[in-house]
Amino acid sequence: MSAAPDPRSLGHLGLALRSIGRSTLGALASIGRVVLFAAATLGHLVRPPFYWREFGAQVLQIGWCSLPVVGLTALFTGGALALQIYSGGARFNAEAVVPSIVAIGMVRELGPVLGGLMVAARVASSIAAELGTMKVTEQIDALTTLSTNPMKYLVVPRVLAATLAVPVLVGVGDAIGIMGGWLVGVTRLDFNSVTYLKNTIDFLEVWDVGSGLVKGAAFGFIVALLGCYHGMNSGRGAQGVGKATKSAVVAASVLILAANYLLTEVFFTS
């Protein structure tokens, strides 16, 4: 039996294949580490002790402090969506669909996704930088020395707080986004206020809102999990913390978009 050819003998093709294989194995290894980290987090979540004070602080930090950016994003998105739908619907004499499509678009897709991305930009970076700095300054090692499990004290409260707070942010953002569409519809597009609100309520179903809230919970879990993962595995020095912060935001944003497609496929494809 002849021996397998040496990749170096294949020239540029061999080098390209080796690079692709190395990148693929590295990506799979990273996915495996994140999955194990998530499993460990869920395991610690159901076992005492639980640090309620740290959980409350994270609810305020992740939920309340993120409300302005989520609210402003939803407000302008709802207004822009109303303008775009009116402009497109005018081509088919279907301007009356503006209220219903704005409402459905906000609660099903734009509210959860944009809210999740805004939270990822703000919260994932903050968590990764905070935990990365704690690792660099050996504060995490000090917790272990004091017989405090870093996963229980640092990771579990943040993941649980984000999972519970982001759906609330999404719900508030949905309402603000619909209000933004209503403001534009009434002041710029000459809609009757009562008719606009009636069409919004008539065409909006309970599951439309519920699916967006479920997405928000999933996105909150993703944001906090990846922020904690990259922070806890940060490299040494300022460069390592900066790299962990960037990786947390990028990974959370991409995974939010991927999870959004999968959840939409599950919820709305018969």
N, C-alpha and C positions, 0 to 999 in steps of 0.2 A: 504494500500500500504506500503510495507516494505521500510525502509529508506536505502539510499545508503550506502554501506560499507565504513568505515573509512579507508583511504589509509594506516594509520599506522598499521591497523590490517592485511594488506596483506604482511607485512614483507618487505623483500628486493625488491620484485616486486613493491610494492606500492611506496617505496622511489625512485626507478628507474623511474617509470611513472611520479611522481611529478617533478623529476629533468628534465626529457625530456620536460614536459609541461612548466616548468618555463623557460627553455632555448628557447623553441619555441616562447613563448610569448615575451620574451626579444628580440629575433631576429626580430620578426614582428614589435615590437615597434620601434626598431632602424631603420628598413627600412622605416617605416612611418615618422619618424623624418627627415631622409635624403630626402625623397620625398617632404615633406613640405618645407625643406630648399631650395631644387632645385626650387620649385615653387615660393618661395619668391625671389630667385635670378633672375629668369626669369622675374618676375613682376617688380623688380627694374631696370632691364636692359632696359626696354622700356619706363621708365619714367625719366625725367630730375630731378636733374642735373647729368652730367656725367663728371668724373674727367679724362681729357685727359692726363695730365702729369703723373698721376699714371698709366694709361693704357700703355703709352709709356715706362715707366720704367719697367713694368712687361713684355712687349714684348721682351725687351732686356734681361731681367733676365731669362725668360723662354725659349725664342727662341734662341737668339744668344749664350748665355752662355751654352746652352745644346748641341750645335752643335758638339763640339769635342767628347763628349762621344757617341752621336748617330752615328757620322761618323765613329769612330773607331769600334764600335760594328757592323755596317753594312759592313764595309770593311772586317773584319775577318770572318763574317758570310757568305758573298758571296764567299770568297775563300774556306772556309770549305765546303760549299754546293757544289761547283764545284768538289772538290775532292771526296765527298761522292757519288754524282750522277755518276761521271765517274767510280768509283769503282763498283757501283751497275750495271750500264749500260754495263760494260765490260762483265758481266756474260751472257748477251743476245745479244752481239754484237750491242749495241745501244749507243755507246759512243757519237754519233752525236747529241743526244738530250740534251747534257749538256747546251749549251747556252740558249735554249728556256726554259728549266725547271728552270735554275737559275734565269732567268728574271721573269718568272711567279711566282715562289716561293717567290722571294724578294718583288715584288710589291703587290701581293695579301695578303700574310700572314706574312712572316718574317720581312719585313720592317716595317709595321704598328705595329705589336705586340711587337717586340723587341724595336722599337723606343718608343712605349708607356710605356713599362716596365722600360726602362732607364729613361724616363722623370718622371715616377712615383717615382722611387727611389730617383731622385735628387730633383724634384720640389714639390711633395706632402709632403715629409719630411720637406723641407725648409719652405713651406707655413704654415704647421701645427706648426712647432717650432716657427716661427715668430709671428703668430697670438696668439698662446698659451702663449708666453712670454708677448705679449702686454696685454693679458687678465690678467695674473698674476700680472703684474706691473700696472694694472688699466688704461692703456692707452686707451683701448676701452671705458671705462667709461668716460674718459676725452673727447673723441670725441663726445659722446652723450651730455655731458655738454656743449660743444661748438656748439651744434645744427647741428652736422655732423652725418649723418646716417652711422653707421659702415658697414652695408651691401653695401651701395652705394660706400663708399670710399675704403673699404678693399676687399670685396668679388667680386663685379661685375667686376672691372678692371682685376683681376686675372683670373676669369673664362673666360671672353671674350678673354683676351690675350692668354691663353692656347688653347682655341678652335680655334683660328686663326693661332697660331704659330706652333702647333704640326703638322698639315698637311704639312706645308712648310718643317719642319724637316723630315717628312716621305718621301716627294718627294726627298729631298737632299740625305737622307739615301738610298733610292731605287737606285739612280744613283751611289752612292759610292759602294753599295753592288754589283751591276752589274759590276762595274769597278773592284771590287775585284775578282769576278768570271772570268772576262776577263784576268786579270793579271795572275791568276793561270792557266787558260786554255792555254794561250800563252807561259808562261815561264816554266810551269811544265808538261803540258799535250800535248804539241806539236800541239796545234790548230793553224790554220792560222788566223791571226788577222782579216783580212777583212771578211773571212768566218764566224768567230765567231760573229762579230758585225752584219753581214747581217742576220744570223739566229736569233739573238736576236730581231732585228727590225721586221723581217717578222712574227714571232710568237707572238709578244706582241700586244695586242689590247688596244684601248683607255679605255674601261671599266675596264680592268685589273688595269690600273693606277688610274682611277677615283675611283674605289671601295676602294683602299688602302688609298686615300686621305680622303674619307668620314669616313673610320674607324679612321684615324688620328684625325679628328675633334671630333668624339665621344670620343676617348680616352683622348684627351686634356680636354674636358669638364669634364669627370669623374675624372681625376687627380686633376684638380684645385678645383672642387666641394668638393671632399672628403678631400682634404687638408684644405680648408677653413672650412668645417663643423667640423672636429675634432679639428682644432685650435680654432675656436670660442666657442667650447664646452669643452675646455680643463679643467682638474681639477687644483686645486691650487697647487703651489709649483713645484719644479723641477721634482718630480715624475709624476705629472699630465701632464706636458709638454712632458716628455719622453714617457709616455703612449699614448698621443695623436699623437705624431710623428709616433710611431710604428703602431698604429691602422690605420693611414692614408695610409701608404705605403702598408700594408697588404690588406686593403679593396680595394684600388685602383688597386692593381695587380690582385686580384681575380676577381674583376668586369671587368677589361679589358679583361681577358681571357674569361669570360662568355659572354661579349658583342661581342667579336670577333666571337664566335661560332654563336650567334644569327644573326649577320650581314652577316656572310658567308652563313648561311641558307637562308637568305632573298635574297642575291645577286646572288647566284650561284646554287640554287636548283629550278628546274622548277616545 
